[in-house]
Amino acid sequence: MEFWPIVILFSSCFLGGLSVFFFKKDSSQRLKLILSFSGAYLFSITILHLIPEVYQHAGHDHSIGLFVLGGFLFQILLEQFSQGIEHGHIHKHSHDQPTFPYGIMLSLCLHAFLEGMPLAKGYQNELLFGIALHHIPAAFALGSVLLQNHLRKANIILLLVLFSVMSPAGYLLSNGLSNGSMGNIDQYFDRIMAVVIGIFLHISTTILFESSVDHHFNFKKLMAVLAGIAVALINFLLH
């Protein structure tokens, strides 16, 4: 088992969350550019790499589309609790009655855990960097929400660590299952990947639609989107 995916998954998420302590001023425009890039990259790798691969691996399993649709609908359900933090939404909370965002933490952790699971079987590079990219703004948004709820800095860091270990935990669990040390679920990997594809389709399209005002991109956002597509195309052509 390779450990560099674990390092990338953890560090991208954790550093993205920690950056909330260093950007005290309004960084919404910078965050939107990162989101536009990551959304375009995520959508492109899903179309170019993940969907063709999962259908090729599935062979005659015609039910695979149901799992893609299920992942899409499952992400809609998760966002009822996470308030859209997966795609960088930062919601203002009342300072009078701060509450711990249990729904946000639970849904984000489940979301990240599921995303890490398919990494153990052949979906390595494009999926890995797609997850790492979109977790950066998600972790930043989570850190912002935790700050708004007046949690102590030490507690915020612990919660960011918890969120950051979820995708590596999904990868480690599925790796143990795939090599037989914890059972064998090889037959389910394509279905798990299909669920993640559905999640990615929802997240990436939501980012792209919400990155525009009245369906118009400004120049900077357009460049960020084109850059995300270009990186995905380069990976595709190099393969």
C-alpha positions in Angstrom: 0.0 0.0 0.0 1.3 3.5 -0.9 1.2 6.2 1.7 1.6 9.2 -0.4 -2.1 9.4 -1.2 -2.8 9.5 2.5 -0.4 12.4 2.9 -2.0 14.4 0.0 -5.5 13.8 1.2 -4.8 14.8 4.8 -2.5 17.7 4.1 -4.6 19.4 1.4 -7.7 19.3 3.7 -5.9 20.2 6.9 -3.9 23.1 5.4 -7.1 24.3 3.6 -8.8 24.4 7.0 -5.9 26.0 8.8 -5.7 28.8 6.3 -8.8 30.3 7.8 -6.6 31.6 10.6 -4.4 33.5 8.2 -7.0 35.2 6.0 -8.7 37.5 8.3 -10.0 39.8 5.6 -12.8 38.9 3.2 -11.4 36.3 0.9 -14.6 35.4 -0.9 -13.3 36.4 -4.3 -10.2 34.3 -4.0 -12.3 31.4 -2.7 -14.6 31.6 -5.7 -11.7 31.4 -8.1 -10.4 28.3 -6.3 -13.9 26.9 -6.4 -14.3 27.6 -10.1 -11.0 25.9 -10.9 -11.7 22.8 -8.7 -15.3 22.5 -10.0 -14.2 22.6 -13.6 -11.4 20.1 -12.9 -13.7 17.8 -10.9 -16.4 17.8 -13.6 -13.8 17.2 -16.4 -12.1 14.2 -14.7 -15.5 12.7 -13.9 -16.5 12.9 -17.6 -13.1 12.0 -19.1 -11.9 9.4 -16.7 -14.2 8.2 -14.0 -17.4 7.5 -15.9 -15.7 5.6 -18.8 -13.6 3.6 -16.4 -16.4 2.6 -14.1 -18.6 1.5 -17.0 -15.7 -0.4 -18.6 -15.0 -2.2 -15.3 -18.7 -2.9 -14.7 -19.1 -4.7 -18.0 -22.6 -6.1 -18.3 -23.7 -4.7 -15.0 -26.5 -2.4 -16.3 -27.5 -1.3 -12.8 -24.3 0.9 -12.4 -26.3 3.9 -13.6 -28.6 3.5 -10.6 -25.6 3.9 -8.2 -24.5 7.1 -10.1 -28.0 8.5 -9.7 -28.1 7.3 -6.1 -24.8 9.2 -5.3 -26.3 12.3 -6.9 -29.4 12.1 -4.7 -27.4 11.1 -1.6 -25.3 14.3 -2.0 -28.6 16.3 -2.1 -29.6 14.7 1.2 -26.2 15.4 2.8 -26.4 19.0 1.9 -29.6 19.4 3.9 -27.3 18.9 6.9 -23.9 20.3 5.7 -25.5 23.5 4.2 -23.4 23.2 1.1 -19.9 23.4 2.7 -18.7 20.6 0.3 -18.7 23.2 -2.4 -17.4 26.1 -0.4 -20.5 27.7 1.0 -19.9 29.8 4.0 -23.1 30.7 6.0 -23.2 33.4 8.6 -24.5 32.3 11.9 -25.9 34.3 14.8 -23.4 35.5 17.3 -26.1 35.6 20.0 -26.7 31.9 20.3 -23.7 30.0 19.0 -24.3 26.2 18.5 -22.0 23.4 17.5 -22.7 22.4 13.9 -23.2 18.7 14.5 -25.1 18.2 11.2 -22.3 19.8 9.2 -19.5 17.8 10.8 -21.3 14.4 10.5 -22.4 14.9 6.9 -18.9 16.3 5.9 -17.1 13.3 7.5 -19.4 10.8 5.8 -19.0 12.6 2.5 -15.2 12.6 2.8 -15.1 8.9 4.0 -17.1 7.7 0.9 -14.8 9.7 -1.4 -11.7 8.0 -0.1 -13.0 4.4 -0.6 -12.5 3.9 -4.4 -8.9 5.1 -4.2 -7.8 1.6 -3.2 -8.6 0.1 -6.6 -7.3 1.7 -9.7 -8.9 5.1 -9.6 -5.7 6.6 -8.2 -4.3 9.8 -9.7 -7.2 11.8 -11.2 -9.6 10.9 -8.4 -7.0 11.6 -5.7 -6.2 15.1 -6.9 -9.9 15.8 -7.6 -10.7 15.0 -4.0 -7.7 17.0 -2.6 -8.6 20.0 -4.7 -12.3 20.2 -3.7 -11.5 19.6 0.0 -9.4 22.7 0.2 -12.3 25.2 -0.1 -14.6 22.8 1.8 -12.2 22.7 4.8 -11.8 26.5 4.6 -15.6 26.9 4.7 -15.7 24.5 7.7 -13.1 26.4 9.6 -15.0 29.6 8.9 -18.2 28.1 10.3 -16.4 26.8 13.4 -14.9 30.3 14.0 -18.3 31.9 13.6 -19.6 29.6 16.3 -16.9 30.9 18.7 -15.1 27.5 19.3 -11.7 27.7 20.8 -8.8 27.5 18.4 -7.6 24.2 19.8 -11.0 22.7 19.3 -11.2 24.0 15.7 -7.9 22.4 14.9 -9.0 19.0 16.4 -12.2 19.1 14.3 -10.2 19.9 11.2 -8.0 17.0 11.9 -11.1 14.8 12.3 -12.4 16.0 8.9 -8.9 15.6 7.3 -8.6 11.9 8.3 -11.9 10.8 6.9 -10.8 10.4 3.3 -7.6 8.6 4.3 -9.7 6.4 6.6 -11.9 5.5 3.7 -8.9 4.7 1.6 -7.3 2.5 4.3 -10.5 0.6 5.0 -11.2 -0.2 1.4 -7.5 -1.1 0.8 -7.7 -3.6 3.7 -10.9 -5.0 2.2 -9.5 -5.2 -1.3 -6.4 -7.1 -0.4 -8.4 -9.6 1.7 -6.9 -8.7 5.1 -10.3 -7.5 6.3 -12.6 -9.5 4.0 -13.2 -9.1 0.3 -15.5 -6.6 -1.4 -13.9 -6.3 -4.8 -17.3 -6.8 -6.5 -18.6 -3.7 -4.8 -15.8 -1.2 -5.8 -17.4 -0.2 -9.1 -20.7 0.5 -7.3 -18.9 2.6 -4.7 -17.1 4.5 -7.4 -20.5 5.0 -9.2 -21.8 6.6 -6.0 -18.8 8.9 -5.8 -19.3 9.8 -9.4 -22.8 10.9 -8.6 -21.5 12.9 -5.7 -18.9 14.6 -7.9 -21.4 15.4 -10.6 -23.6 17.2 -8.1 -20.8 19.1 -6.4 -19.0 20.1 -9.6 -22.1 21.3 -11.5 -23.3 23.1 -8.4 -20.0 24.9 -8.2 -20.0 25.9 -11.8 -23.6 27.1 -11.8 -23.1 29.0 -8.6 -19.8 30.6 -9.8 -21.8 32.8 -12.2 -24.1 35.7 -11.6 -27.1 35.6 -13.9 -25.3 32.8 -15.8 -22.5 35.1 -16.8 -18.8 34.5 -15.9 -16.4 37.3 -15.4 -13.0 37.1 -17.0 -11.1 35.8 -13.9 -13.6 33.0 -13.2 -13.7 32.1 -16.9 -9.9 31.7 -16.9 -10.1 29.6 -13.7 -12.7 27.3 -15.3 -10.7 27.0 -18.5 -7.5 26.2 -16.4 -9.3 23.5 -14.5 -10.5 21.9 -17.8 -7.0 22.3 -19.3 -5.3 20.4 -16.5 -7.9 17.6 -16.7 -7.4 17.4 -20.5 -3.6 17.3 -20.2 -3.9 14.3 -17.8 -6.3 12.7 -20.2 -4.0 13.2 -23.2 -1.0 12.0 -21.4 -2.7 8.7 -20.7 
